[in-house]
Amino acid sequence: MIRQDCAPFWARIEIVLKSAAAGGPAAYWITVVDISVQKHATEALRASEEKWHSLFEFLPVGVSIVDTRNSTKAANPALIAMLGDAEVGLLPGDHREGRYLRADRSPMSVEELPSVRALKEHQVIRDVEVGVEKVDGTIVWTSVSATPLPSGTQSAIVTLDITGRKRAEEALAASQAMYRLLAENSSDAVSLIDAEGKVVYSSPTSVQRLGYDEYDVVGLDISEILQRIHPDDRALITAEVVRGLELKLPTGQYEYRLMTKCGDYIWLEDSLRREFDDTGRQIRTIVNSRDITRRKQVEERLRASEIACVRYWRIRWTQPTSAICKPKPTNT
């Protein structure tokens, strides 16, 4: 309708027929109610719903609405693509006990789900790792956050697919466990030095060979290790370590004497592998140490034998021939 000032407005018109008096004409009561405010509010609400519906449909993460019975009332296409209709709850038979897993792969009860906890605890539940076992037996790993809605009977859930990350973490953990097993059962000693130059891991062979306990070795820095190297070898090894760091050499190999807990020295042959990040910063050093004391002892004995042999022949060939070949006297 149009007001007197020519401004349009929304109105609700009510027409009531009033019975005519005896012999008189019928009358109509017309009531005009300005509903512009309500109309604008309705249109704003519709526009808001359309906006959120578009966002709901096109978000790349899973979004759903769940009630107090853990029944899914709405789910966006991203969630359905991630988990499938049955897992989302759009088909009968969903949310069976044992279908969910904790981060350690143990069964997760329905009461532990973020959607249930959010309604029960009346608070936002963030970033809970949940494994969803699908009908075909495959597992989708998700990070789930949930918040209770104002009604108090439903919760909104955001679900991220972290299956790729989870598999990478599990593969890394398995790899680390395998390498630790190899290191702890190897005759060679294995140590790991971090970016700050401190020992963060030392295999049992390493500490047993030197007579130390693990806590005597783990935590040592480069300067403390160098102090345990034989004084005759220390300057050379220090120079080689500095050279390797400055030139960012990926590998290195050294031979030196290292002091044991009882004060003796053993010969070690270290093979180093340095790892750097994309900026060239060293992030760790892996050291494989082999006890070469026996080899050095054999080499020393061989060297002493060779020196003795050379000395003998020098004496042998510098003596006069007559002294060497002088005939023995005969008895007459």
PLY file of the C-alpha trace (Angstrom):
ply
format ascii 1.0
element vertex 332
property float x
property float y
property float z
element edge 331
property int vertex1
property int vertex2
end_header
0.00 0.00 0.00
0.96 3.65 -0.31
1.04 6.08 2.59
-0.03 9.70 2.29
3.63 10.63 1.82
3.69 8.21 -1.15
5.97 5.79 0.70
5.00 2.14 0.15
4.44 -0.12 3.14
3.38 -3.64 3.85
-0.08 -4.00 5.35
-2.44 -6.68 6.50
-6.07 -5.87 5.59
-8.89 -7.36 7.57
-12.45 -7.03 6.22
-15.41 -7.85 8.42
-18.97 -7.90 7.10
-21.39 -6.26 9.52
-24.98 -7.38 9.31
-27.35 -4.73 8.04
-29.99 -3.23 10.26
-33.59 -3.93 9.45
-34.20 -2.56 6.01
-30.75 -0.96 5.87
-27.70 -1.78 3.68
-24.92 -4.16 4.80
-21.70 -2.58 6.10
-18.04 -3.62 5.95
-15.45 -2.93 8.61
-12.02 -2.60 7.08
-8.88 -2.69 9.28
-5.44 -1.89 7.89
-2.43 -3.02 10.00
1.09 -1.88 9.12
3.26 -5.03 9.11
6.32 -3.52 7.42
8.56 -4.36 10.40
7.45 -7.99 10.51
7.70 -8.27 6.73
11.23 -6.86 6.64
12.23 -9.19 9.50
10.79 -12.18 7.61
12.62 -11.23 4.43
15.86 -10.69 6.36
15.45 -14.10 7.99
14.82 -15.73 4.61
17.88 -14.03 3.13
19.96 -15.14 6.10
18.72 -18.71 5.79
19.53 -18.72 2.07
23.01 -17.37 2.79
23.72 -19.96 5.46
22.20 -22.69 3.32
24.59 -21.78 0.49
27.49 -21.77 2.94
26.32 -25.09 4.39
26.17 -26.64 0.92
29.53 -25.43 -0.37
31.81 -25.61 2.67
34.72 -28.02 1.98
34.50 -29.45 5.53
31.78 -31.66 6.93
28.96 -29.87 8.76
25.98 -31.53 10.42
23.21 -30.98 12.97
22.60 -33.75 15.53
19.88 -34.05 18.20
19.99 -35.43 21.73
19.51 -38.99 20.44
22.59 -38.55 18.23
20.35 -38.66 15.19
21.56 -36.57 12.24
19.03 -33.93 11.23
21.09 -32.31 8.48
24.40 -32.97 6.77
26.17 -31.08 4.02
27.50 -32.72 0.83
31.11 -32.58 2.06
30.27 -34.76 5.07
28.29 -37.23 2.97
31.17 -37.48 0.49
33.57 -38.00 3.39
31.68 -40.71 5.28
28.79 -41.90 3.11
25.05 -41.83 3.80
25.03 -44.66 6.34
27.84 -43.25 8.45
26.38 -39.73 8.42
23.09 -41.10 9.73
20.81 -40.57 6.75
20.11 -44.29 6.52
18.67 -46.65 9.19
21.04 -48.58 11.43
23.64 -45.90 11.98
25.52 -45.07 15.20
25.95 -48.66 16.32
28.15 -49.27 19.33
31.73 -50.00 18.33
31.59 -48.08 15.07
33.82 -45.34 16.46
37.47 -45.46 17.50
39.65 -43.37 19.77
43.01 -42.06 18.58
44.70 -45.23 19.88
42.20 -47.36 17.89
40.34 -48.57 20.98
36.51 -48.52 20.75
34.80 -45.19 21.48
31.34 -45.20 23.05
28.57 -42.96 21.76
28.68 -41.00 25.03
32.23 -39.92 24.18
31.28 -38.39 20.84
31.73 -34.60 20.71
28.10 -34.08 19.66
26.82 -35.88 22.76
29.35 -34.27 25.08
28.57 -30.76 23.79
24.89 -31.13 24.76
25.62 -32.90 28.03
28.38 -30.53 29.18
26.84 -27.36 27.67
30.12 -26.27 26.16
32.13 -26.32 22.93
34.13 -29.52 22.39
37.09 -29.01 20.05
39.32 -31.18 17.88
38.51 -34.68 19.11
40.12 -37.40 17.00
37.49 -39.96 16.01
37.88 -42.97 13.75
34.69 -43.90 11.88
34.48 -47.51 10.74
32.44 -47.59 7.56
30.11 -50.36 6.43
32.81 -51.78 4.13
35.28 -52.00 7.02
37.46 -49.05 6.02
38.25 -46.41 8.63
37.98 -42.68 8.06
39.91 -40.65 10.62
38.32 -37.33 11.52
38.87 -34.34 13.78
35.49 -33.37 15.23
34.36 -30.19 16.99
30.83 -29.63 18.32
28.87 -26.80 19.93
25.40 -26.85 21.51
22.76 -24.81 19.70
20.57 -22.29 21.60
17.63 -24.69 21.59
19.57 -27.02 23.88
18.29 -30.06 21.98
20.70 -30.03 19.02
24.39 -29.54 18.41
26.27 -28.30 15.37
29.29 -30.39 14.32
32.27 -29.59 12.11
34.22 -32.59 10.83
37.64 -32.59 9.15
39.02 -35.57 7.27
42.49 -36.31 8.72
42.88 -39.82 7.31
45.96 -38.89 5.27
47.64 -37.25 8.25
46.76 -40.17 10.54
48.21 -42.72 8.13
51.39 -40.66 7.78
51.71 -40.41 11.58
51.19 -44.15 12.00
53.70 -44.92 9.24
56.22 -42.61 10.87
55.66 -44.20 14.28
56.10 -47.68 12.80
59.28 -46.57 11.04
60.66 -45.03 14.22
59.86 -48.18 16.18
61.63 -50.31 13.56
64.74 -48.12 13.56
64.76 -48.04 17.37
64.59 -51.85 17.39
67.50 -52.04 14.95
69.51 -49.47 16.92
68.94 -51.20 20.24
69.99 -54.58 18.86
72.93 -53.41 16.76
76.55 -54.05 17.74
77.28 -50.50 16.59
76.26 -47.60 18.81
73.68 -45.15 17.49
73.15 -41.63 18.80
70.84 -38.78 17.80
71.90 -35.16 18.25
69.32 -32.38 17.92
69.57 -28.95 16.28
71.02 -27.44 19.48
73.83 -29.99 19.51
72.50 -32.04 22.44
72.28 -35.83 22.59
68.60 -36.77 22.67
69.03 -40.52 22.14
71.82 -43.00 22.73
71.39 -46.71 22.06
72.12 -49.28 24.80
75.30 -50.36 23.02
76.63 -46.82 23.20
76.21 -46.37 26.95
77.24 -49.93 27.84
80.43 -49.67 25.80
81.53 -46.57 27.68
80.33 -47.80 31.07
77.80 -44.98 31.52
74.12 -45.04 32.31
71.77 -43.54 29.74
71.15 -40.43 31.86
74.93 -39.81 31.86
74.91 -39.45 28.07
71.52 -38.07 27.06
71.56 -34.30 27.41
75.29 -33.84 26.76
76.15 -31.10 24.26
78.95 -31.03 21.70
81.39 -29.20 23.98
80.91 -31.78 26.74
81.45 -34.63 24.29
84.63 -33.02 22.94
86.00 -32.80 26.48
85.83 -36.60 26.70
87.92 -37.06 23.56
91.63 -37.82 23.99
93.67 -34.57 24.09
95.76 -35.71 21.10
92.59 -36.13 18.98
90.46 -33.29 20.31
91.72 -30.42 18.14
91.39 -32.41 14.92
87.87 -33.62 15.71
86.79 -30.12 16.80
88.05 -28.70 13.51
86.25 -31.41 11.52
82.97 -30.82 13.36
83.15 -27.07 12.76
84.07 -27.64 9.11
81.10 -29.98 8.60
78.67 -27.46 10.12
80.00 -24.47 8.21
80.05 -26.28 4.84
76.77 -28.09 5.64
78.34 -31.41 4.74
75.69 -34.15 4.78
78.12 -36.86 5.91
81.34 -37.23 7.84
83.64 -39.93 9.20
86.10 -39.60 12.10
88.41 -41.83 14.13
89.31 -40.81 17.67
89.79 -42.00 21.23
86.97 -41.45 23.73
87.25 -41.74 27.50
85.16 -44.35 29.28
83.61 -43.88 32.71
86.57 -45.60 34.38
89.06 -43.27 32.68
90.36 -45.57 29.95
90.20 -44.71 26.26
88.68 -46.73 23.42
89.01 -46.09 19.71
85.81 -45.20 17.87
84.99 -44.74 14.20
82.03 -42.38 13.77
79.92 -42.17 10.61
77.72 -39.06 10.67
74.65 -38.12 8.68
73.51 -34.52 9.04
69.96 -33.49 8.08
69.00 -29.95 7.10
65.67 -28.21 6.54
64.72 -26.25 3.42
66.48 -23.14 4.72
69.74 -24.99 5.26
69.41 -25.09 9.04
70.68 -28.29 10.58
67.87 -30.11 12.36
69.56 -33.31 13.55
72.66 -35.47 13.30
72.62 -39.27 13.34
75.87 -40.83 14.55
76.82 -44.47 14.05
79.82 -45.38 16.23
81.91 -48.53 15.85
84.46 -49.74 18.39
87.74 -50.15 16.49
90.00 -50.53 19.53
91.00 -54.09 18.60
91.74 -53.08 15.02
93.88 -50.21 16.24
95.76 -52.54 18.59
96.46 -54.98 15.75
97.57 -52.12 13.53
99.89 -50.87 16.28
101.43 -54.31 16.78
101.88 -54.67 13.05
103.47 -51.25 12.85
105.82 -52.13 15.75
106.71 -55.39 14.04
107.45 -53.60 10.77
109.68 -51.09 12.58
111.55 -53.88 14.35
112.04 -55.71 11.05
113.36 -52.59 9.33
115.76 -51.97 12.18
116.98 -55.53 12.02
117.70 -55.38 8.33
119.35 -52.03 8.66
121.73 -53.51 11.24
122.09 -56.63 9.17
123.16 -54.81 6.03
125.31 -52.14 7.69
127.61 -54.64 9.45
130.89 -55.51 7.64
130.67 -58.59 5.57
133.70 -60.05 7.30
132.00 -59.69 10.66
128.96 -61.40 9.36
130.73 -64.11 7.38
133.85 -64.55 9.55
134.66 -68.25 9.66
134.59 -70.04 12.94
137.99 -71.06 14.35
138.89 -74.75 13.99
140.57 -76.87 16.62
143.96 -78.30 15.65
0 1
1 2
2 3
3 4
4 5
5 6
6 7
7 8
8 9
9 10
10 11
11 12
12 13
13 14
14 15
15 16
16 17
17 18
18 19
19 20
20 21
21 22
22 23
23 24
24 25
25 26
26 27
27 28
28 29
29 30
30 31
31 32
32 33
33 34
34 35
35 36
36 37
37 38
38 39
39 40
40 41
41 42
42 43
43 44
44 45
45 46
46 47
47 48
48 49
49 50
50 51
51 52
52 53
53 54
54 55
55 56
56 57
57 58
58 59
59 60
60 61
61 62
62 63
63 64
64 65
65 66
66 67
67 68
68 69
69 70
70 71
71 72
72 73
73 74
74 75
75 76
76 77
77 78
78 79
79 80
80 81
81 82
82 83
83 84
84 85
85 86
86 87
87 88
88 89
89 90
90 91
91 92
92 93
93 94
94 95
95 96
96 97
97 98
98 99
99 100
100 101
101 102
102 103
103 104
104 105
105 106
106 107
107 108
108 109
109 110
110 111
111 112
112 113
113 114
114 115
115 116
116 117
117 118
118 119
119 120
120 121
121 122
122 123
123 124
124 125
125 126
126 127
127 128
128 129
129 130
130 131
131 132
132 133
133 134
134 135
135 136
136 137
137 138
138 139
139 140
140 141
141 142
142 143
143 144
144 145
145 146
146 147
147 148
148 149
149 150
150 151
151 152
152 153
153 154
154 155
155 156
156 157
157 158
158 159
159 160
160 161
161 162
162 163
163 164
164 165
165 166
166 167
167 168
168 169
169 170
170 171
171 172
172 173
173 174
174 175
175 176
176 177
177 178
178 179
179 180
180 181
181 182
182 183
183 184
184 185
185 186
186 187
187 188
188 189
189 190
190 191
191 192
192 193
193 194
194 195
195 196
196 197
197 198
198 199
199 200
200 201
201 202
202 203
203 204
204 205
205 206
206 207
207 208
208 209
209 210
210 211
211 212
212 213
213 214
214 215
215 216
216 217
217 218
218 219
219 220
220 221
221 222
222 223
223 224
224 225
225 226
226 227
227 228
228 229
229 230
230 231
231 232
232 233
233 234
234 235
235 236
236 237
237 238
238 239
239 240
240 241
241 242
242 243
243 244
244 245
245 246
246 247
247 248
248 249
249 250
250 251
251 252
252 253
253 254
254 255
255 256
256 257
257 258
258 259
259 260
260 261
261 262
262 263
263 264
264 265
265 266
266 267
267 268
268 269
269 270
270 271
271 272
272 273
273 274
274 275
275 276
276 277
277 278
278 279
279 280
280 281
281 282
282 283
283 284
284 285
285 286
286 287
287 288
288 289
289 290
290 291
291 292
292 293
293 294
294 295
295 296
296 297
297 298
298 299
299 300
300 301
301 302
302 303
303 304
304 305
305 306
306 307
307 308
308 309
309 310
310 311
311 312
312 313
313 314
314 315
315 316
316 317
317 318
318 319
319 320
320 321
321 322
322 323
323 324
324 325
325 326
326 327
327 328
328 329
329 330
330 331
